[in-house]
Amino acid sequence: MSVLNSSDWKMVMLRNNGLTLVLLLLFGISIIGQWIAGWHVQIEDARRHGEQALALSAYSLSPEFLSSVFENWESEFLQMSAYVVLTAFLIQRGSAESKDPDGPPRDADLDLQASKPGAPKILRWGPIWRALYAQSLGLTLAALFIASFVIHWTQSAKVAAQEAIAHGEKPLETLAYLGDAQLWFESFQNWQSEFLSTAVLVFLSIFLRQRESPESKAVAAPHNQTGE
C-alpha cells in the first residue's frame, strides 16, 4: 500500500472535506462582514445620539451584535431540525428532497444492521444507545436551536432594556421580555423565510435540476421520480 506524502495528503483532505471547508470559509467571511458593518452602524448611531461609540472589541460582546447573530442562527437551526425530522415522516412525491414513498424502510432492523461491516460502533452498545443515535441528528439540531433562541432572547432583552432606559422608561425583566412582541417579531421574520425557502426547494426539485448535485435528481430523471 502506497504512503501519501504531505502534499498528496493535504490534497486528499481538501478533496474529501471541500464542501465543509468552503462553507465554513464563506461563514467566516460573512460573520466578519456582519461584525465590521455592525460596528460602523453602532458608531454612526452613537454619533447621532451624542454618545460614546464602542471599541470594536467591546462591540464583539455587545448585546446588539450577539442578539443579531443568534437571531439568525436560531432560525437556521430551527429550519434544519424541522426539515430533518419532517422528512422522516412526510413525503413529497417527485421531489429530490423526499424519500421514496414506495421504497422499503431504510433503517429497519437496526439491531441486525449493527453487525454490518463499517456500521457505527454505538449501534452495538444496546437498544437505548441505538434509539438515541437513530435520532441524534434531529436532537442535536433542536438543541442548537434552543441554545440559539435563549441567547437571542436574553441579548435582545438587554438591547430593549438599554433603549427603554435611554427613553426614560422602565425596562422589562428578561423573563417578562419573553412575552414582548419585539422578540417574536425578530424571530418570526426569520422563521417564515426559512420555511418558505425550504418548501420552495422541495417543490422546485421535482421539476428542475442541478447537474451532479446530490440535492437534485439526475438531469435525465423523470419528474415523478422521488429521491435522488
C-alpha positions as a printed Julia matrix, in Angstrom:
228×3 Matrix{Float64}:
   0.0    0.0     0.0
   1.45   3.37   -1.02
   2.04   6.04    1.6
   0.87   9.53    0.76
   3.39  12.33    1.1
   2.45  15.56    2.88
   1.36  17.35   -0.29
  -0.78  14.45   -1.5
  -2.32  14.02    1.95
  -3.35  17.68    2.02
  -4.88  17.4    -1.44
  -6.87  14.33   -0.38
  -8.07  16.09    2.77
  -9.14  19.12    0.74
 -10.94  16.95   -1.79
 -12.71  14.87    0.87
 -13.71  17.84    3.02
 -14.04  20.59    0.42
 -17.75  21.22    0.92
 -17.45  21.76    4.68
 -14.29  23.84    4.34
 -15.73  26.16    1.69
 -18.97  26.63    3.63
 -17.01  27.44    6.8
 -14.87  29.88    4.82
 -17.99  31.6     3.49
 -19.39  31.66    7.04
 -16.2   33.24    8.34
 -16.21  35.92    5.65
 -19.9   36.64    6.25
 -19.76  36.92   10.02
 -16.67  39.13    9.86
 -18.53  41.31    7.38
 -21.51  41.47    9.73
 -19.2   42.27   12.67
 -17.4   45.13   10.91
 -20.52  46.57    9.28
 -22.48  46.34   12.52
 -19.7   48.14   14.38
 -19.82  51.02   11.91
 -23.61  51.18   12.27
 -23.15  51.37   16.05
 -20.58  54.16   15.69
 -22.95  56.18   13.49
 -25.86  55.59   15.85
 -23.74  56.7    18.84
 -22.66  59.84   16.94
 -26.26  60.82   16.2
 -27.19  60.48   19.86
 -24.06  62.2    21.18
 -22.87  59.04   22.92
 -19.51  57.31   23.22
 -19.05  54.69   20.5
 -17.9   51.2    21.45
 -14.48  49.92   20.51
 -14.5   47.01   18.07
 -13.53  44.54   20.82
 -16.33  45.79   23.07
 -18.85  45.64   20.22
 -17.96  41.95   19.73
 -19.54  41.12   23.1
 -22.31  43.71   22.98
 -25.97  42.67   23.17
 -26.62  44.33   19.8
 -24.11  42.12   17.99
 -24.83  38.89   19.87
 -28.58  39.32   19.5
 -28.32  39.81   15.73
 -26.0   36.81   15.31
 -28.05  34.34   17.33
 -31.32  35.66   15.91
 -30.16  34.29   12.56
 -28.58  31.11   13.89
 -31.81  30.35   15.72
 -33.85  30.36   12.51
 -31.3   28.28   10.62
 -31.17  25.56   13.26
 -34.97  25.57   13.53
 -35.23  25.1     9.77
 -32.7   22.26    9.7
 -34.09  20.43   12.73
 -37.67  20.68   11.43
 -36.58  19.56    7.96
 -34.62  16.56    9.23
 -37.49  15.38   11.43
 -40.34  16.12    9.0
 -38.66  14.35    6.08
 -38.55  11.19    8.22
 -42.37  11.1     8.22
 -43.71  13.22    5.36
 -43.45  12.72    1.61
 -43.37  14.97   -1.45
 -43.71  12.69   -4.44
 -41.27  13.58   -7.21
 -39.01  15.72   -5.01
 -35.29  15.03   -4.71
 -35.62  16.17   -1.08
 -38.08  13.43   -0.11
 -37.7    9.75    0.48
 -39.46   7.42   -1.95
 -42.96   6.61   -0.64
 -42.83   3.26   -2.45
 -39.36   2.3    -1.27
 -38.59  -0.09    1.6
 -37.7    1.33    5.04
 -34.0    2.19    5.06
 -33.38   1.85    8.77
 -35.41  -1.2     9.72
 -33.85  -3.89   11.97
 -31.08  -1.68   13.35
 -30.06  -4.43   15.75
 -29.32  -6.61   12.71
 -27.73  -3.81   10.7
 -25.41  -3.04   13.63
 -23.36  -6.1    12.72
 -22.66  -4.91    9.17
 -19.04  -4.0     8.36
 -18.42  -0.31    8.92
 -21.58   0.27   10.94
 -21.05   2.8    13.78
 -19.92   1.03   16.96
 -22.56   2.81   19.04
 -25.22   0.64   17.37
 -23.75  -2.36   19.19
 -23.97  -0.74   22.64
 -27.56  -1.78   23.19
 -31.13  -0.71   22.32
 -31.08   2.58   24.28
 -27.94   3.79   22.53
 -29.32   2.66   19.16
 -32.53   4.6    19.78
 -30.63   7.74   20.79
 -28.21   7.5    17.88
 -31.1    6.94   15.47
 -32.49  10.37   16.48
 -29.17  12.09   17.19
 -29.14  14.46   14.2
 -32.59  15.88   14.85
 -31.97  16.1    18.61
 -28.65  17.9    18.17
 -30.07  20.42   15.71
 -33.04  21.02   18.03
 -30.64  21.59   20.94
 -28.67  24.1    18.85
 -31.93  25.88   18.01
 -32.92  26.11   21.67
 -29.48  27.37   22.7
 -29.5   29.99   19.92
 -33.02  31.09   20.84
 -32.08  31.51   24.51
 -29.04  33.65   23.64
 -31.08  35.7    21.16
 -33.82  36.21   23.77
 -31.52  37.25   26.62
 -29.35  39.54   24.49
 -32.35  41.11   22.78
 -33.79  41.74   26.25
 -30.62  43.67   27.14
 -30.9   45.76   23.97
 -34.55  46.55   24.75
 -33.62  47.45   28.34
 -30.91  49.84   27.14
 -33.36  51.54   24.76
 -36.0   51.82   27.49
 -33.54  53.45   29.9
 -32.38  55.84   27.16
 -36.01  56.96   26.72
 -36.63  57.29   30.44
 -38.81  54.2    30.59
 -38.77  51.22   32.93
 -37.06  48.23   31.27
 -38.64  44.8    31.23
 -37.09  41.96   33.17
 -35.53  39.27   30.99
 -38.28  36.75   31.75
 -41.0   39.31   31.04
 -39.34  40.15   27.73
 -40.13  36.59   26.62
 -43.69  37.84   26.1
 -42.7   41.02   24.28
 -43.81  41.45   20.67
 -40.36  42.7    19.6
 -38.7   39.37   20.42
 -41.26  37.39   18.45
 -41.2   39.87   15.56
 -37.42  39.29   15.31
 -37.91  35.52   15.42
 -40.91  35.14   13.13
 -39.44  37.4    10.43
 -36.62  34.86   10.08
 -38.59  31.68   10.65
 -41.08  32.41    7.86
 -38.3   32.91    5.3
 -36.57  29.67    6.3
 -39.72  27.6     5.96
 -40.62  29.27    2.66
 -37.17  28.69    1.15
 -37.25  25.03    2.22
 -40.71  24.49    0.76
 -39.6   26.15   -2.5
 -36.54  23.86   -2.69
 -38.65  20.76   -2.05
 -41.13  21.73   -4.76
 -38.71  23.02   -7.39
 -36.57  19.87   -7.13
 -39.5   17.98   -8.67
 -39.13  19.82  -11.99
 -35.7   21.5   -12.02
 -32.19  20.02  -11.92
 -28.66  20.92  -10.87
 -26.16  18.7   -12.63
 -24.1   16.47  -10.28
 -25.64  17.92   -7.12
 -26.9   15.39   -4.54
 -29.65  17.9    -3.74
 -31.02  17.33   -7.24
 -32.25  14.29   -9.1
 -30.23  13.17  -12.09
 -30.75  15.56  -15.0
 -32.47  12.85  -17.08
 -34.61  11.53  -14.2
 -38.37  11.74  -14.75
 -40.34  14.36  -12.82
 -42.31  11.7   -10.94
 -39.18  10.04   -9.56
 -38.85  10.7    -5.84
 -35.44  10.96   -4.19
 -32.06  11.14   -5.89
